[in-house]
Amino acid sequence: MGYWAKLKSSGWAYPTIVLSIYGFLANCRVAEPFLTPYLIGPNKNISEEVVTNYLFPVWTYSYLAFLFPVFLLTDFLKYKPVIVVQGLFLVSNYLLLSFAPGLPAMTFLQVNFGIVTSTEVAYFSYIYSVIPLKSYQKATSYLRSAMLTGYTFGASLGQMLVSIGGVDYFYLNAITLGIVCAAFLVSFWLPMPKRTMFFKAEEAVGSLSQKKGSLKNNGQRDSGADKDGESLDDEKTEHAGGAGWCSRESVITAGPLLWKSFKESYSSRHLVYWSLWWALATAGYMQIFNYIQLKWDHIEPSATSSVYNGAVEAVSSVVGAAAAFSVSFIRVTWATWGELTLGLFSAVCSGAVYLMAFTSSIWACYAAYVLFKSCYMFLITITIFQIASNLSMECYALTFGINTFIALLLQTIVTVVVVDETALGLDIVTQFIIYGSYYAAISVLFLIRGTYTACVRRRFVDQTEMKGKGKESGGEVISTERF
């Protein structure tokens, strides 16, 4: 009991552990890699064309409709209620999958899942409202590891149950239902945050502005900066925890704070290009992730063949995590070579998607998917690091929301034009050819931009070195002129 009290008083360990447990359980969806075989199989008996051109687009439209309102409500409601709501809708999601028959129920299921995915922003931003600034990096790594571990464990368990135990897909959904029920219960253990990022009382905003201004004027960047950051963090907690959080003034002051964060987030051309790749590539990734099971089922029908979807998702998650982890060991001047790297690896993604489109071998399609997902995880890690390292946490949260919204908007446009039965309603092979061309266009854009940036940067470095040599030869004259 004493250890539990000590854990709660640690400041960062207790909320990080509870949220990590929630993240593991909420992402341990044993049935998710087998969703398409479950829907088009005897359990739900929905045709592949209806799933492709009608059912899955409903999720995309729902996700887009809920994302921005949920993003604002997440901060306004102080994060925890939205995480609890996510757990509740995960439970209802697998209740529908397990027990609700018919196409109308599965259509509502897609809307339900749109709410689940739109609330993911609460999971990523909650922790920054309850722990001190110095623990951000450590807590973030634990939370992402918990998500990845949960997803990998769930996919692996599902594959073993299907391949070794011959378990029916219905029971996979029943097992997942039990796991997400546990996640829903764990969400109640999370402590309620005492502060928000944007919805603050007016006096808190003024006090924070004065505090930040004094720090900038004094130019404090020494060992005392951490203490100042912590005192500023404590002051945010003290003021934002007051009665003014849900007042009219709080709502009014949120607008200027959002606008200020928006201008800071996109004031740099360098950050704009990183954000552009984030939005473009994520739109393509979500589209491929959403329809890859249909492509696998097209090559090897699940009704007559062994299904290894869970194993492939588990392997791709582990390889993708290794690729993302390798970023921390790479020593590259990203300001010079970053955009060129985005272009080169986007070309690899394009080639992998083309291979998925044209191959008739399920194993080649599996390998191409692992390669594609690994490249995306590698690049998105670099992108997030580049953006987050140049912004405050408030600006990063807003940038995350805006970039995700733009990505989803692009995905919705692609879905409306290419997938939806009311428009082109293309077959799955033609869709993947278009997705490969989409990544090829991203690659060309960033190869051109990256080559230009690299040349300009190298020229600037050469000129700086030449000036440095000139200063060395005329060091005494320069010194006299300066003083």
C-alpha angles and dihedrals in degrees: 000000000000090000091052091051090048090051092052092050094050092091099224111023099070099050091040093052094046093046091046090053089049091048092050094050096041091053096040091096103160093184100046098090088054099047097113096048087048094052098044094038129083092281095071101002097208118154121249091240092055092048092048102041103028116016104045094044088060089065091052093051092046093049091052093047094051102036103082098038090048090049090058094040090050092064094037093052093043100249103267097082090052091051089050089050090051090053091049093051091047087057092048089046093060093039087059093045092049103041113011114094129201140039096278090058091049090049090054087047090062091052089048091052090048087063091048094053094043090057093057088094088072092058092052097044104035096080093058090061096056107037133062120263094250091063097052097099095045094047093046092055091050093049095049090046090052092052093048093045091050094049093045093047092048094049092046093048091049092051093050092049091050099041101035104023098033089224117178117245090243091065091049088059091046091052090048089050090057092049095050090047087059089049090052091054092047091054090069090063092064113109116244111251118242096208143039133207101235111006100074132145113265094246090052091054092051093047092049092049091052091047094050091045093053091050092052093046093050091047092220109182101140132100090293091064092085091054091049089049090051093047089049088049090050091048090052089053093048096050100036091050090065130101093268095076095093097031130115089254090055092055092046094051092048090072096060091043091052092047092048091050091047092053092048092048095054102028093100120072088210091059092044092059092047089050091047091056090046092055097042097044095042091053090056093043094053090048093051093043089051096051105029093097089057090052091051091048089049091056097039113016110224091220092066105022141057113266121221099173093124094051092049093049090048093049093045091051093051094045090045090051091049090050091050091046091052090064090077090061097047115099106203132142094240093187087065105031103022100094092044089052090052090052095048096048091042086059088054089050090051092052091049092051092048088052090052089051099049106031122099092195115094091205092054089049091050091050092048091052092051090050092047095049092046092052091048093049090048093051098041090052091054090046095050091047092050093049098041094047091059099044140061117250092257091053092045092053090051092045090050090052096045095045091048091048092051090047090051091047090054091046090051091052090051090047093049094049103034108025111024114099091224090065126028096328092195124193119257096259093053089046092058091048088056092047090052090051089048091057090044089057090050089050094051092047094052096039089057093043093042093051090050092047093048092050093048092047093048091049089050091050091049091050091048091051091049090050089049091054090048090052091051092053093046098033097132094050093048091048091053092049092051096051 
